[in-house]
Amino acid sequence: MRKVLLQASEIVHVRALRLLEDQIADAYSLSFLRHDMFKGNVVMFHIGHRSSRLSQLFFPPENEGTKNVLVKAIGTTESVGGVHFTLKLADFLWEKVQALPNVRPKEKLWWAVWAQAEKAKHVLSASSAAMITIEDATEDGSDFSLS
């Protein structure tokens, strides 16, 4: 990926000095803001689609006259990401839907459950409740609802 980005910058005649990970780039930009919130040890947490990354940074006090940021640690895990939250929500919903009488064929129903789990994940990232509705969940056309 790094090679592709460097080649793309050459194609458009942009000189790429350095490629940084998201959190390191954020740390550098925050170091120039020098907001009171960013003094001493700061932990940045990023949840991506398939993985999560945690960075521990140290912002020296302003009176030291430096804008350098010390990266103390970076940790990554492939076991926690947005898709993992969706899967847990989908599994939970799947159990609820399977308890319905006369459930319709499973393959199409699973994708409807997955879509609602993905939608609920986005709603729950900003709210404490989400409404989930799966139309025609049963053979007789009944809907499944949960909040």
C-alpha positions in Angstrom: 0.0 0.0 0.0 2.8 2.4 0.8 4.4 1.8 -2.6 1.1 2.5 -4.3 0.7 5.8 -2.4 4.2 6.9 -3.2 3.7 6.0 -6.9 0.4 7.9 -7.0 2.1 11.0 -5.6 4.8 10.8 -8.3 2.1 10.6 -11.0 0.4 13.8 -9.8 3.7 15.5 -9.2 3.4 15.8 -5.5 6.5 15.2 -3.4 5.7 12.8 -0.5 8.1 13.4 2.3 6.8 10.7 4.6 3.8 8.4 5.0 2.5 8.2 8.5 -0.1 6.1 10.2 -3.4 7.9 10.9 -2.8 8.2 14.6 0.8 9.5 14.2 -0.4 12.1 11.7 -3.2 13.1 14.1 -0.6 13.4 16.9 1.6 15.7 14.8 -1.4 17.9 13.9 -2.5 18.0 17.5 1.0 19.0 18.7 0.6 22.2 16.7 -2.8 23.0 18.3 -1.2 22.8 21.8 -4.7 22.7 23.4 -4.7 22.1 27.2 -6.3 18.8 26.6 -3.2 17.5 24.9 -0.5 17.8 27.6 1.3 14.8 29.1 0.2 11.3 28.2 -2.6 10.9 25.7 -4.1 7.7 24.4 -5.7 7.6 20.9 -8.0 4.7 20.0 -9.1 4.0 16.5 -11.6 1.3 15.5 -11.4 0.4 11.9 -13.5 -2.1 9.9 -11.5 -5.2 10.8 -9.0 -4.0 13.4 -8.4 -1.6 16.2 -5.3 0.5 17.0 -4.3 2.1 20.3 -1.5 4.7 20.5 0.1 6.1 23.6 1.6 9.5 23.0 3.4 12.1 25.2 3.0 15.8 24.6 5.7 17.7 26.5 4.6 20.9 28.3 4.7 24.1 26.3 7.4 25.6 28.5 9.9 23.1 27.2 9.8 24.9 23.9 9.4 21.9 21.7 6.5 20.7 19.6 7.8 17.2 19.3 5.5 14.3 20.2 6.9 11.2 21.7 5.2 8.0 20.5 5.4 5.7 23.5 3.5 2.7 22.3 1.3 1.4 19.4 -0.8 -1.7 19.7 -3.0 -3.3 17.0 -5.5 -6.1 17.2 -7.3 -7.9 14.5 -9.9 -9.3 16.9 -11.9 -6.0 17.5 -13.2 -3.9 14.6 -16.4 -2.6 13.2 -17.2 -5.8 11.4 -16.9 -7.7 14.7 -19.5 -5.5 16.3 -21.8 -6.1 13.4 -21.3 -9.8 13.6 -22.2 -9.8 17.4 -25.3 -7.8 16.7 -26.3 -10.0 13.8 -25.9 -13.2 15.9 -28.0 -11.6 18.6 -30.8 -10.7 16.1 -30.5 -14.1 14.4 -31.3 -15.9 17.6 -34.4 -13.6 18.1 -35.6 -14.1 14.5 -35.1 -17.8 14.6 -37.5 -18.0 17.6 -40.3 -16.8 15.4 -42.8 -19.4 14.1 -42.7 -20.1 10.3 -39.4 -18.3 9.7 -38.8 -17.7 5.9 -35.8 -19.3 4.1 -32.6 -18.7 6.0 -30.2 -17.3 3.3 -32.3 -14.3 2.4 -33.3 -13.7 6.0 -29.7 -13.8 7.1 -28.8 -11.0 4.8 -31.8 -8.9 6.0 -30.6 -9.5 9.6 -27.0 -8.5 8.6 -28.2 -5.3 7.0 -30.2 -4.4 10.1 -27.3 -5.2 12.3 -25.0 -2.9 10.3 -27.6 -0.1 10.4 -28.1 -0.5 14.1 -24.3 -0.4 14.7 -24.2 3.0 13.1 -27.2 4.3 15.0 -25.8 2.9 18.3 -22.5 4.7 17.8 -24.3 8.0 18.4 -27.3 6.9 20.4 -28.3 4.6 23.2 -31.1 2.9 21.3 -31.9 1.6 17.8 -35.1 0.4 16.1 -34.7 -2.8 14.1 -37.3 -4.0 11.6 -37.1 -6.9 9.3 -40.0 -7.0 6.8 -41.5 -10.4 5.8 -39.5 -12.3 8.4 -42.0 -15.2 8.4 -43.7 -17.2 5.7 -47.0 -15.5 6.4 -45.5 -12.0 5.8 -45.2 -10.9 9.4 -42.5 -8.4 10.3 -39.9 -8.7 13.0 -39.3 -5.6 15.2 -37.0 -4.9 18.1 -35.8 -1.8 19.8 
